[in-house]
Amino acid sequence: MSIFCLGVNHKTAPVELRERLAISEHSVPAHLGEICGLEGVEEAVVLSTCNRVEIYGGSGDPASALDRLVAYLESHFAVASGEVEFYRHADVAAAQHLFEVASGLDSMVLGETEIFGQVKKAYALAQSSGTASRRMHKLFQQSFSVGKLVRSSTSIQQGATSVGSAAVDLSEKIFGNLRGCRVMIVGAGEMSRTTAQSLLSRGARSIIVSNRSFDKAQELAAELNGEAVRFDDWETKLDEVDIIISSTAAPHAVLHAETIRRVMERRRGHSLFLIDIAVPRDIEEEVNGIDNVYLYNIDQLQQIANEGRVRRERQIAVCREVIAAFLREKGIEALAALPDGRGSESGRSHPDPSGRPLTHP
């Protein structure tokens, strides 16, 4: 029997499609039962986060099982046939993909740690639902070992590679652990959303979203588990936050140094980090001269990201060699060798009926 993976993530599908395919935690057990009821699917684990929806499993005929899974997802989530390009992996390719996911190599914020806990929770749900058997047990236990090994033996978490990850790195320098840091978003554009997600991936929590269109503020707040406030009221909430992300379309500054000085007098030395990703800029530059206030604009963040990209890319190669060495040492063939009375073409990808290899697009 072979292991397989079917999925979409932030690289292969926009948020509009990912949210339609998202499987809520409380409904995972029901879906697991239905998935394992599909012909040829003998084990299953569902990993559903804001950035990915993936199904791992075991089957004697992975190509057919994957076709049935695609049909299942399309029918259950009102997705037109062919509307979503799912990636498909089998055997070594499936194991390597999961190992990269657990290691943070496949994340929006490279090296982030939250995904490790999400993988563990997905496996625990499958265990409690009775849909994870010997192959999934071994595969996921190995993924936990690899995730820890990659983070302990490489520098994958050092060096920003995007505006969002630059904001994360700077936030951690200012606050240390981001656990519980409160975020305000002023302006509900795409850059605000991705930067907020980057902060959330390291433990920050978004509590306030404000936008001129209150409907858009409510929509983004729901996505980030936050609170929407009307645009005329956001300044009244400044005392409650640690990080402000501003990206309005205003032709002039909307956050002034005088306002921040008043706020900081009430904060008793507690730092405030402002991320201005608007063009024209939303925040007066004089804000940066106020004690315990740290202001970065989009050009500064992009420069930090560009400087970190080369260093991080070298670490990706190091991380992948750690994973490759693990696969060579442990041998994914051990998964196929577990007794079930069937053979397996372990170690290579299987084509689907259209002739596409079962590999990442």
N, C-alpha and C positions, 0 to 999 in steps of 0.2 A: 504494500500500500504506500502511496506517495503523499507527501504533505504539499499543500498549495496555499496561495494567497491571492485574493481578489480585492481590489480597492481603488479609491480615488483619494487625492490629497490636494493641498494648496498649490502644488506645482502643476497638477493636471486638470483641475476643475475650479471654476470661480466659486465664490462663497454662495452665490444664488443656487448653484447645483448641490454643493456640499450640504447646505442646510436642508434641502429637500430630502436628501438621503440619510440625514442624521438619525441615529437610533438612540432615543433617550435611555438613560440607565434603567429606569423602572420597566421599560419594555424589552430590554435585552433578553431576559430569560425566555419570554414567549417567542421572540424571533429565533433564538438558538434552537428551541424545540422544533420550530417549523423548518429551519435550515437543515437540521439533522434528519428531518422527515423526507427531504429530497432524495431521490434515487441516487445512490453512489456517494452521498456525503455521510461519513461515519463518525466524524468528530468535528467540532467547530468552536471557535473563539471569535467574538465580535469586539473590535476596537473602534469606538466611535468618539471622536473629539471634535473641537471646532475646526481643526485643520485636516482631518482625515476620517474616512470610514473604510475599515478593512475587515475582511473575514479570512481567518486562517482555519485550515481544516485538514482532514485526511480522507483520501479516496483511492480506490484501486484504479479509477479511470478519471484522472484530474481534469482532462480536457472537457469531458462530458459534464462533470460536476460543476465546473466553472461556467459552462453555458447555462446550466439550470439555475445557478446562483444569479447570473446576470438577469435572466428572465424573472426570477423571484423579486429582485430589487426593483426592476422596472415596473412590475405589476403592483407591488405594494406601495411604491412611493410616487406613482403617477409620472413616471419618467418615460418619455417616448423611446421606442427601440432605436438604438444607435445614438441617442442624444448625449449619452455619457460614454467617454472612452475609458473603460476600466483597465487598469494594469493587471497583468496575470503573471504569477510566478509558480514554479513547481520545484520540489526537491531542494537542491543546493541554493537555487535562486530565491526560493521562498524563505529559507533560513537566513540567507545573507540579508534579505530585505528587512526581516524582523530584527536582526541584530543591529542593523543601521538605524532602524526606528528607535529601538531601546537605548541606543548610544547617543541619540540626539543628532545624528548626521542627516536625518531626513526631515528635520524640523524647520519651521519658518525662522526661528532663532537658533542658529547652529549651536549645538552643544547644550541646549536647555535641558533642565533636569525634570520638569514636570511630566514629560512624556513617560519617563521611567515608572513613575507611580501609576500613570494611566494604563500602561501595559500590564502592570501587576494586578490592578483592579479588574481589567478585562479578563485576565486568566482566572482570577478568583471567582468572578461571576460565572464563568463557564464551568469551573469546578463545582460550585454550589448547584448549578443547573444540571449537572450530570452529562455535559456534552464534551468534556475534555477527558480523553483517555490517555493511553500510554505515550502515544506520539506527541500529543499536545503538551503533556506533562514534561517530557524530556525537552522538546523544542523550547518551551517558555522558560524552563529552569536554565537552559543554556543561554537564552537571551539575557536573563538577569546577570549571569556570570560575565557575559561579554560586555554588557552595559557598564558594570562596575569596573571591569578591566580597562576599557577604553578611557573612562574618565580619570582613573587613577594613574594611568601610564602615558597619557598624552596631555597636551595643552589645548584641547579642542574648545574649551570654554573661554579662552583668552583671545581678545581681539575682535572688534566689531566688524561686521560685513554688510550692514545695511543701516539706514537712518534709525530704524527701530532698535536694532541691536546696539548701536552706538548709544542711544538713549538709555538702554538697559545697563550697559557697562558704566556709564557715567552715574546713573542712579545708584548703582551698588557702591561706587566709590564715595558717594555723598552719604548714603544711609546705611551702608553695610548690607545686612540682610534686608531684602525688600518685603519680607513677610508682613502683611498687614498695612503696607504703605497705601495711602489713599490717593486716588487719581481723579483729576477733573479734566474733562475734554470740552473745549470751547470751539464749536464748529465740528460738524459730524461728517467730514470728508473721508475718503479712502485712506489717506496718509494718517489721519488721526486714528482710524480704526486699527490699522496694522501696527502703529506705534504702541497703542494701548494693549493690543494682543501680545506684543513683545514683552511689555512690562508685566502683564498678567502671567505670562509663561514662567517668570521667575518669582512669582509669589505676590506681586502687588495686586490690589483689588480696585476696580473702578467703581466709584460710588456716585459720581455726578457727570451727566452729559447735558450740555446746553447747546442749542442751535437756533438760528432765526426761525427755521421751520420746526415747530415743536414736534410734529409727527416724525420727522427724521431723528430728532433727539430721542424720542421714545423708542423708535426702532433700534437704534444703536445701543441704547441703555439696556434693552431687553437682551440683545446679543451678548453684551458684556456683563450681564447680571448687575446693572447699575441703576441709578436713579436719574430720571430726566427732570430738568428744571427749565423754566422759560428763560429766554435770552435776557430779558430785562432784570432777572433775579440772580444771575450767576455770581455777581460780585459779592452778594450777601453770604455766599458759601465758601469764600476763600479761606476763612479760618479753619475749615474742616479738612483741608487737603494738604498733601505733601508734594505732589507732582501735578503740574498744570501743562496740558498739551493744547496749544492754540493754533487753529488753522482756519480762520474765517476768511471770507472774501471781501472784508472791509477794505476800503481804499486808504485807511489811516489806522493808527494804533488804537486798540480797544482796551489795552491794559496799561495803565500809566504808573510812573515811578511813585507819585504821591500816594496812590492807592496802596501799593505794595509796602511803602514805609508805614502806613497806618496799620496794615495787617501785621507786619513784623513786630511792631511794638506790643501786640497782644500775644505773640507766639512764644515769647520768653526764650529766644535763642534757638528755637527749633527751625531747622533748615527748610528752605523752600526751593524746589527745582522747577524751572520753567523751560519748556521746549516750544520754541516758536518756529513752526514749519510753514508759516503763511508767507506768501509773496503777493503784495507788499507785507512787510512784517507787522505783526499784531501787537508786539510788546516793545515799549520804549527801551532803547539801549541803556539809558541811565539806570534802569533797574539793576543792572549787573554791578553797580557800585554800592549797593545796599548790603550790609553785613548779613551773612548766612543765606544770601540769595544767589543762586547759580542759574544764569541764563545762557542758553545755546540756541542759535538759529539753524536753519536747514543747511546752509553752506558749511558751517562748522561741523555739524553732525556728519555730513557727507564726506568731508575731508578725513574725519576720524575713521569712517567706514572704509574709505579707499586705502588708508594706511594699514588697516587691519586685514584687508581681504587677502593680500599676498601671504601674510603670516598664517592666516587660518587655512588657506588652500593647501599649504604645506602640511598642516596638521591633519587635514582630511586624508591625504595619502598615508600618513602614519597610522591613523585610525583604521583605515581599510586594510592595511597590512596586519594590524593586530587581529582584526576579524578573520582575515584569510589564514593567519597562523593558527587561530583557534579552530577553524574548520579543518585545516590539515591535521592538527593534533587529535581532535576529538572525532572527526569523521562523521559527516552527516549520514553516511551509510548506516551508522548505528541505528538511526531512526527506522530505516527500511528493514533492518535485520530483526526488529522486534517480531516475535512469532504471531502471525495471524493467518497462516496458511496460504499467503499470496506472495507473488514475486513483485519486484519493483524495479523500474528503470531509474534507479537513484542516481543523482549527480548530474542530470541534464534536464533542460527545459523541454516541455512537450508542446507540440504545435496544437493550435485550436483548429476547428474545421475550416476556417478561412485561410489557413496557412500561416497565420501570424504566430511568431514564437511567443511562448509564455514568459515574457520578460518585461521589464519596465519600459514604457515608451520613451 
